């Protein structure tokens, strides 16, 4: 069974403090409204673009999404 993006990103917390991916993961963990069950790129990217201010660049999301896709086959 494929895991959601939320479950994947939580595995990225605590590895390299100060790393942009770690910071992104920590902020997602604090975001009560994050779509926790989603595996859909468009749903997640829309949410991040329109609803949060903790992601400075969508390029970071795209990088993490690529890693999620590779690790979630």
Secondary structure, DSSP 8 states (H G I E B T S, - for coil): ----HHHHHHTTTTSSTT-HHHHHHHHHHH-TTS-TT---HHHHHHHHHHH-SS-S-HHHHHHHHHHHHHH--
